[in-house]
Structure formats: C-alpha cells, structure tokens
Amino acid sequence: MEAPVPISRSPSPWLFRYATLVALATLGLVCIGGLVTSKGVGMAVPDWPTSFGYGMFALPLSMWMTGGVFHEHTHRVWASGVGLLVVFLTRWTAGHASRKPLAWVGLIEVLGGLGLMGVNPLWKGEAHFLLGIGGVVLAAAAVGFRNAPAPVLSVRLAWAAFALVQLQGSLGGLRVVLDSWAIGGTTGGVVFGMIHGCLGQVFLVLVACLALSLSRWYPTWGRERSEVPGARWVFLGTALVFGQLLLGLWMRHQHAGLAIPDLPLAYGQWWPRTDAESLLRYASRREGVDVITALQVHMHMLHRINAVLALCSIVLAFRASRAHSRGHPLRRLGTAWLHLVTVQFGLGLLTVLTDRAADIATAHVAVGSLTLVAGCWFCWSVGAHRVHRRGPVTDIVSPSLPHTVPVR
C-alpha cells in the first residue's frame, strides 16, 4: 500500500501566486497577439513550428529583430512559455494523482510525433512540435513531489486550462501552416483568426478564474454571495463586453479599425452613407486606405453602439452592487469593473483619434480583456450563490478523522 497523501484543507499560497503569474503571462500573450494582428504581421514568419527553417528557440537574433518578425516570433515564444507554465500548474493543482493521466497524455503526444516523422519527412517540424509538447508533459508527470490536490473546482479548472492551451497552440500553428488568409478568401481567414482570438480570451478568463479559486479570499467570498441585486445587468454587461471583444477582433482582422476616422460623428453624419460613391470618397480621404466597404462601416458603427450599451449596463450593475455594505467583495468588484470599462471607453476614443496608434490599440485590447475577466468573476458570483447555499465545492475533512487518504 502506498503512503497516504494529505487532503488539502486550503490551497497553498504559493500555488495561488503561481496561478496569478500564469494569468498575468496569459494577459501579456493576449496583448502581444493583439499587437500582431493590429500591425498585420501574422504571417511575417511563414512556417511553423519552425521559424524560417530554424527551431523556434534557435532563430538568430539578427533575423528575429527585423520588421514584423519580432512581434510574430515573440508571440510564438511567449505562447510556448505560457503552455509550459500551464502544464506544471495542472500538475501542482491536481496533485500527485495527476501524474498518471499526464504520463498517458505525454506518451500519446510523443508517439504521435514519432508517427508523423515516420509517415512523411515533410512533417518533420510538426513532429518535433508534438515531441516537444509530449516531452514537457512527461517531465511534469515525472515530478515525484507527493502533494495534495487543491479543491475539486480548482482541479477541474486546471485540467480545462491544460486542454485548452494545447488546442489554442495548435490552432495558432494551423493558422500559419494553412495560410489561413487564403482559406475561403478574406472571410475564411477572418473567421479562422477570430476563432483563435476568441479562444485566447476564453483561456484568459479560465486561468483568471482558476487563480481566484485558489486565493485565500475565495471561500469567504463564496459564503457572502447569498443575494446579488442587479443580476440581469451583470450578465447583460458581461455579454456585451464579450460581444465588443468579438467585434474588435473582426475589425482588427479586417483592418477595419480605420474605416471611420472621426468622433462623435462618422464622416460628419450620425450614420454614414454607404453607397458606392460615398465609399470611394471615404477611401480617397484616408491615407494608406485603398478600399472601405459598407460592411466595415456598419461593423465600426455597431462597435460604437455596443460600447455605449456595455458602459450603461456596467454602470447599472455598479449601482446595484452598492446595495452591499462598504468593503463587501461584490461592491469592490463592481467598483473595479466600472473603472475598467471607463478606461476602456476612453482608450477606444483615443484609438480612433490617434488613427489606431499601436500602443493605444494594444492597451485597448489589454483593458478590454481585464474588463471581460471582471465581468466573468461577477457572473460567477451571481450564478454560483445557489451552489454555495448547498455547500462549497471543496474537499470536506472531519476534524475527528486523520487528514489523509491513500493514493491509488
């Protein structure tokens, strides 16, 4: 019989700090991805997982620092680092019992890489990618530290993050391999890029929720959410923020952020005309813009309207959160959410007025992601209070029993 592993009464503070580091690294990855799309350098490195035939981490610095290669290759290397962090976060969160499933996943990936190499020598790069991922997962499985798992909710979130980070990395690579800008014309490339960008936002929210579930405040915060006024505004505001991010993704991939250059009017009108003559006139007035389509104009206007609706919904959610006592977690969260959306609204205005300056546009992406995270935390607090009335999702240990269980 193997030695027992203690049940975790509460997550380690160092595990929470590590999860927070992973969440911050993911936010950085989202920002770099937004910068790559805004600058239109997503195909600056034409091959994957190699970079101009070199290994991802062996690209000469002289090639790395040229043009859009710097942004695109930095995005790849940073993404690899986030994937590495998530694998070991899963091992730490899920405890000693995670070694066996991790070993199986790593072994399957290694065998898959060897199989690709044997089937077609042209797939050597993809085979090395699978071998690298499998090697990292096997290394995590080999960590023999006999730690207890975190609470059940945290473990489930960790495994979800483990699966999603590998899916997201593969989608990013396929976008290069298949040269997605040419799949189904411009629309196909936009859709494929939007899926990758959308999953990036979902992954950020997932890791942020995992970090929250591992924090020392979460158990108390959960017990205090018995009543949440203004729930409809919380859900509506979060949905509008997510929709706003999707609209922003579409505009960046269509390079439609420059479709309308003025505020608060659009080409001097509340809703600009989109007949052929007007569109030609708009394009002729914009330096570096050859064509402006009616769809780009309408989507840009919808982005503006949705921004106002999201701001109004979050203001109403903030007012509802003030029904709680001063210092209550939900009141603080409502205040933080309002501050974030206000800054985001201002950055959106600056993005238009500065002709989509890269640093302003990247800050717009970053604050938008944080606004979505805050909204999802708020939705979590609203939707999960019934679960907490039935009992917290944690491992319950009787004080009269030994705090150990055998590991099978």
LOBA-665270 format. One line per field, with one value per residue (C-alpha): z, y, x. Coordinates in nm, 4 decimals. Each point is the difference from the previous one (the first is absolute). Layout:
BEGIN
up	c(Z;...)
north	c(Y;...)
east	c(X;...)
END
This chain:
BEGIN
up	c(0.0000;-0.0987;0.2488;0.0640;-0.1387;0.2197;-0.1138;-0.0689;0.2444;-0.2039;-0.2974;0.0573;-0.0185;-0.2315;-0.2340;-0.0100;-0.0778;-0.2755;-0.1485;0.0111;-0.1861;-0.2669;-0.0314;-0.0403;-0.2582;-0.1875;0.0042;-0.1471;-0.2692;-0.0918;-0.0281;-0.2250;-0.2150;-0.0339;-0.1000;-0.2651;-0.1506;0.0192;-0.1838;-0.2554;0.0536;0.0788;-0.2952;0.0464;0.0792;-0.2748;0.1525;0.3219;0.2440;-0.1449;-0.0738;-0.3398;0.0339;0.3424;0.3244;0.1784;0.2698;-0.2382;-0.2347;-0.0373;0.1728;-0.3217;-0.1657;0.3078;0.0126;-0.3574;-0.0771;0.1067;0.0796;0.3462;0.0958;-0.1592;0.1338;0.3463;-0.0026;-0.0793;0.2657;0.2626;-0.0835;0.0473;0.3394;0.1043;-0.1098;0.2117;0.3027;-0.0404;-0.0148;0.3349;0.1435;-0.0790;0.1668;0.3119;0.0222;-0.0689;0.2404;0.0008;-0.1606;-0.3201;-0.0833;-0.1653;-0.2387;-0.0851;-0.0800;-0.2346;-0.1793;-0.0361;-0.1284;-0.2604;-0.1219;-0.0244;-0.1937;-0.2251;-0.0743;-0.0821;-0.2204;-0.1964;-0.0521;-0.1366;-0.2278;-0.1825;0.0345;-0.1024;0.3321;0.1934;0.1558;0.1174;0.1339;0.2011;0.1351;0.1287;0.1408;0.1837;0.1503;0.0975;0.1574;0.2163;0.1118;0.0830;0.1971;0.2044;0.0579;0.1189;0.2828;0.2999;0.2634;0.1864;0.0381;0.0745;-0.2619;0.0286;0.0430;-0.2662;-0.1834;-0.0377;-0.1277;-0.2657;-0.1118;-0.0180;-0.2242;-0.2214;-0.0319;-0.0814;-0.2867;-0.1330;-0.0073;-0.2237;-0.2272;-0.0224;-0.0825;-0.2743;-0.1481;-0.0046;-0.1851;-0.2462;-0.0817;-0.1339;-0.1567;-0.1951;-0.0777;0.1255;-0.1677;-0.3243;0.1331;-0.1418;-0.0942;0.2488;0.1902;0.0683;0.1321;0.2239;0.1441;0.0695;0.1635;0.2052;0.1354;0.1127;0.1570;0.1634;0.1601;0.1249;0.1937;0.1317;0.1125;0.1833;0.1851;0.0859;0.1483;0.1867;0.1527;0.0980;0.1771;0.1799;0.1138;0.1536;0.1898;0.3754;-0.0544;-0.2097;0.2786;0.1923;-0.3181;-0.0958;0.3303;-0.0281;-0.3342;0.1306;-0.1808;-0.3057;-0.1097;-0.3628;-0.1304;-0.3425;-0.0518;0.0974;-0.2572;-0.2678;0.0573;-0.0222;-0.3190;-0.1558;0.0964;-0.1581;-0.3106;-0.0080;0.0060;-0.2876;-0.2006;0.0734;-0.1138;-0.3251;-0.0611;0.0644;-0.2310;-0.2676;0.0663;0.0359;0.3027;-0.2368;-0.1755;0.1864;0.1160;0.1882;0.3229;0.1161;-0.3545;-0.2844;-0.3086;0.1341;0.0351;0.2812;-0.2284;-0.3107;-0.3477;-0.1537;-0.3694;-0.2476;-0.0563;0.3717;0.0648;-0.2748;0.1484;0.3481;-0.1300;-0.1956;0.3198;0.1945;-0.0504;-0.0373;-0.0426;-0.3478;0.0577;0.2631;-0.0192;0.1252;0.2350;0.1605;0.0586;0.1490;0.2263;0.1187;0.0867;0.1745;0.2030;0.1156;0.0896;0.1864;0.1974;0.1245;0.0900;0.1883;0.1926;0.0984;0.1111;0.2158;0.1555;0.0990;0.1339;0.2031;0.1470;0.0959;0.1659;0.2301;0.1838;0.1757;0.3004;-0.0410;-0.0413;-0.1257;-0.2792;-0.2494;0.0631;-0.0594;-0.3129;-0.1336;0.0594;-0.1718;-0.2952;-0.0436;0.0088;-0.2577;-0.2458;0.0391;-0.0855;-0.2852;-0.1386;0.0076;-0.1689;-0.2731;-0.0675;-0.0063;-0.2379;-0.2565;0.0617;-0.0232;-0.3241;0.1796;0.1518;0.0817;0.3692;0.0586;-0.1895;0.2017;0.3274;-0.1277;-0.0465;0.3454;0.1930;-0.2004;0.1071;0.3645;-0.0296;-0.1259;0.2873;0.2568;-0.1612;0.0041;0.3672;0.0649;-0.1944;0.1993;0.3222;-0.1246;-0.1472;0.2629;0.3190;-0.0076;-0.0082;0.3030;0.1858;-0.0486;0.1029;-0.1363;-0.2720;0.2064;0.1646;0.3424;0.2766;0.3369;0.2848;0.1814;-0.2825;-0.1219;-0.2758;-0.2481;-0.2788;-0.1861;-0.3509;-0.2426)
north	c(0.0000;0.3409;0.2749;0.2235;0.3517;0.2664;0.1585;0.3704;0.2120;0.3105;0.0619;0.0984;0.3766;-0.0727;-0.1893;0.3071;0.2221;-0.2337;-0.0068;0.3804;0.0048;-0.2272;0.2286;0.3077;-0.1815;-0.0893;0.3634;0.0923;-0.2631;0.1424;0.3478;-0.1203;-0.1872;0.3164;0.1925;-0.2604;0.0254;0.3800;0.0282;-0.2637;-0.2093;-0.3319;-0.1608;0.1707;-0.3448;-0.2252;-0.3440;-0.1773;-0.1391;0.0920;0.3621;0.0452;-0.3609;0.0545;-0.1443;0.2394;0.0744;-0.0051;0.2852;0.2321;0.3333;0.1857;-0.1588;0.0361;0.3776;0.0737;0.1566;-0.1863;-0.3122;0.1400;0.0231;-0.3288;-0.2024;0.1546;-0.1093;-0.3579;-0.0171;0.1622;-0.2433;-0.2918;0.1383;0.0309;-0.3584;-0.1171;0.1909;-0.1463;-0.3596;0.0330;0.1992;-0.2995;-0.2376;0.2162;0.0680;-0.3558;-0.1492;-0.3243;-0.1893;0.2030;-0.1723;-0.3002;0.1884;0.2438;-0.2905;-0.1510;0.3309;0.0625;-0.3519;0.0297;0.3324;-0.1400;-0.3035;0.2293;0.2029;-0.3115;-0.1208;0.3265;-0.0148;-0.3525;0.0691;0.3033;0.1688;0.3306;-0.0040;0.0070;0.3390;-0.1042;-0.3237;0.1920;0.2219;-0.3031;-0.1515;0.3241;0.0245;-0.3651;0.0367;0.2908;-0.1891;-0.3077;0.2195;0.1326;-0.3570;-0.0946;0.2541;-0.2319;0.2535;-0.1547;0.3003;0.0015;0.1213;0.3391;0.0183;-0.1789;0.3169;0.1134;-0.3420;0.0015;0.3491;-0.1046;-0.2989;0.2206;0.2496;-0.2867;-0.1162;0.3464;0.1230;-0.2904;0.0547;0.3720;-0.0599;-0.2447;0.2446;0.2740;-0.2298;-0.1187;0.3594;0.0317;-0.3458;0.0335;0.3663;0.0785;0.3366;-0.1882;-0.2560;0.0862;0.3469;0.2839;-0.1157;-0.3443;0.1519;0.2401;-0.2786;-0.2239;0.2873;0.0961;-0.3543;0.0138;0.3432;-0.0934;-0.3115;0.2134;0.2148;-0.3086;-0.1472;0.3208;-0.0048;-0.3678;0.0525;0.3114;-0.1950;-0.2765;0.2537;0.1428;-0.3451;-0.0566;0.3287;0.0299;0.2336;-0.2378;-0.2146;0.3082;0.1753;-0.2997;-0.0073;0.3701;-0.0205;-0.0954;0.2836;0.1872;0.2946;0.1105;-0.3444;0.0664;0.3001;-0.2087;-0.2699;0.2515;0.2111;-0.3017;-0.1231;0.3451;0.0171;-0.3401;0.1088;0.3177;-0.2027;-0.2142;0.3115;0.1350;-0.3276;0.0158;0.3614;-0.0716;-0.3018;0.1973;0.2999;0.1949;0.2004;0.2894;-0.0183;0.3077;0.2613;0.2549;0.0231;0.0348;0.0261;-0.2293;0.1925;0.2865;-0.2112;-0.1927;-0.3033;0.0279;-0.0727;-0.3227;0.0404;-0.0651;0.3675;0.0752;-0.3001;0.1131;0.3487;-0.1382;-0.2065;0.2935;0.2074;-0.2631;-0.0289;-0.3616;-0.1310;-0.1268;-0.1424;0.0514;-0.2318;0.0519;-0.2974;0.1581;0.3251;-0.1762;-0.2201;0.3039;0.1778;-0.3116;-0.0073;0.3556;-0.0671;-0.3200;0.1902;0.2465;-0.2819;-0.1879;0.3134;0.0657;-0.3616;0.0007;0.3325;-0.1557;-0.3102;0.2275;0.1869;-0.3315;-0.1200;0.3037;-0.1625;-0.2088;0.1337;0.1927;-0.2403;-0.2867;-0.1949;0.0541;0.3731;0.0159;-0.2099;0.2263;0.3059;-0.1599;-0.1041;0.3534;0.1447;-0.2507;0.0635;0.3771;-0.0255;-0.2364;0.2465;0.2764;-0.2194;-0.0783;0.3721;0.0484;-0.2945;0.1813;0.3488;-0.1202;-0.1878;-0.3348;0.0591;-0.3402;0.0683;0.1420;-0.2863;-0.2568;0.1669;-0.0089;-0.3773;-0.0493;0.2008;-0.1633;-0.3419;0.1103;0.1374;-0.3384;-0.1785;0.2290;-0.0552;-0.3777;0.0098;0.2001;-0.2507;-0.2783;0.1690;0.0406;-0.3468;-0.2067;0.1298;-0.2806;-0.2552;0.1618;-0.0125;-0.3770;-0.0111;0.1013;-0.2053;-0.1087;-0.3065;-0.0270;-0.1503;-0.1010;0.1331;-0.3309;-0.2055;-0.0196;0.2534;-0.2501;-0.2165;-0.2720;0.0682;-0.2743)
east	c(0.0000;0.1355;0.0632;-0.3005;-0.0209;-0.1624;-0.3245;0.0367;-0.1984;0.0833;0.2261;0.3604;0.0587;0.2907;-0.2348;-0.2246;0.2986;0.1109;-0.3516;-0.0046;0.3317;-0.1496;-0.3037;0.2224;0.2136;-0.3194;-0.1096;0.3378;-0.0477;-0.3416;0.1532;0.2818;-0.2515;-0.2063;0.3122;0.0841;-0.3489;-0.0140;0.3303;-0.1045;0.3144;-0.1657;0.1767;0.3368;0.1419;-0.1382;0.0686;-0.0964;0.1068;0.3380;0.0866;0.1654;0.1162;0.1583;-0.1266;-0.2324;0.2576;0.2982;-0.0947;0.3036;-0.0465;0.0789;-0.3046;-0.2171;0.0435;-0.1102;-0.3373;-0.3111;0.2026;0.0717;-0.3682;-0.1054;0.2920;-0.0314;-0.3633;0.1044;0.2708;-0.2237;-0.2804;0.2382;0.0963;-0.3646;-0.0627;0.2935;-0.1294;-0.3515;0.1257;0.1761;-0.2920;-0.2218;0.2448;0.0168;-0.3749;-0.1173;0.2520;0.1937;-0.2889;0.0422;0.3284;-0.1634;-0.2363;0.2781;0.2310;-0.2597;-0.0589;0.3722;0.0620;-0.2767;0.1415;0.3525;-0.1229;-0.2017;0.3109;0.2000;-0.2845;-0.0099;0.3731;-0.0264;-0.2974;0.1340;0.3411;-0.1627;-0.1851;0.3252;-0.0769;-0.3464;0.1481;0.2584;-0.2794;-0.1912;0.3175;0.0739;-0.3484;0.0018;0.3416;-0.1156;-0.3116;0.2079;0.2399;-0.2926;-0.1197;0.3471;-0.0079;-0.0142;-0.1020;-0.2958;-0.2265;-0.3715;-0.2473;-0.1671;-0.3806;-0.2033;-0.1041;0.3613;0.1074;-0.2730;0.0986;0.3656;-0.0753;-0.2178;0.2873;0.2389;-0.2223;-0.0772;0.3600;0.0990;-0.3003;0.0737;0.3666;-0.0944;-0.2525;0.2632;0.2368;-0.2639;-0.0811;0.3538;0.0301;-0.3227;0.0704;-0.3472;-0.0171;-0.0649;-0.2497;-0.3405;0.1243;0.0225;-0.3082;0.1480;0.3226;-0.1904;-0.2168;0.2990;0.1893;-0.3046;-0.0337;0.3619;-0.0471;-0.3304;0.1483;0.2867;-0.2471;-0.1792;0.3317;0.0908;-0.3332;0.0488;0.3473;-0.1158;-0.2901;0.2430;0.2213;-0.3042;-0.1122;0.3443;0.0039;-0.0455;-0.2967;-0.2062;-0.1598;-0.1178;-0.1005;-0.2126;-0.1870;-0.0828;-0.1788;-0.3433;-0.1764;0.1205;-0.2155;0.0045;0.0930;-0.1508;0.2288;0.3030;-0.0758;-0.1005;0.3106;0.2299;-0.1694;0.0353;0.3692;0.0626;-0.1905;0.2074;0.3205;-0.1285;-0.0835;0.3468;0.1558;-0.1946;0.1017;0.3692;0.0008;-0.1836;0.2255;-0.3241;0.1100;0.0701;-0.3369;-0.1322;0.2545;-0.2134;-0.2000;-0.2743;-0.1369;0.1039;0.1086;-0.2100;-0.3175;-0.1645;-0.0087;0.2201;-0.1279;0.1300;-0.0809;0.2823;0.0761;0.0230;0.2262;0.2379;0.0037;0.0760;0.2917;0.1443;0.0099;0.1958;0.3726;0.1115;-0.3579;-0.0886;-0.3472;-0.2688;-0.3016;-0.3523;0.0391;0.3063;-0.1884;-0.3030;0.2132;0.1935;-0.3248;-0.1318;0.3240;-0.0679;-0.3637;0.0875;0.2657;-0.2630;-0.2393;0.2727;0.0949;-0.3629;-0.0551;0.3139;-0.0983;-0.3347;0.1767;0.2295;-0.2977;-0.1596;0.3226;-0.0040;-0.2912;0.2661;0.1849;0.3241;0.2909;-0.2185;0.1795;-0.2814;-0.0048;0.3746;-0.0339;-0.2748;0.2190;0.2991;-0.2174;-0.1318;0.3525;0.1208;-0.2839;0.0439;0.3699;-0.0869;-0.2541;0.2610;0.2608;-0.2525;-0.0418;0.3772;0.0405;-0.2150;0.1410;0.3630;-0.0706;0.0366;0.3442;0.1520;0.0659;-0.3495;-0.1647;0.1972;-0.0993;-0.3592;0.0292;0.1566;-0.2589;-0.2787;0.1260;0.0141;-0.3537;-0.1180;0.1775;-0.1647;-0.3398;0.0428;0.0996;-0.3174;-0.2116;0.1638;-0.1033;-0.3575;-0.0476;0.1761;-0.1597;-0.2577;0.2828;0.1557;-0.3303;0.0083;0.3658;0.3390;0.1655;0.3003;0.1382;-0.1641;0.2071;-0.1373;0.2177;-0.0399;0.1502;0.3584;0.0530;0.1397;-0.1284;0.1864;0.1216;-0.0899)
END
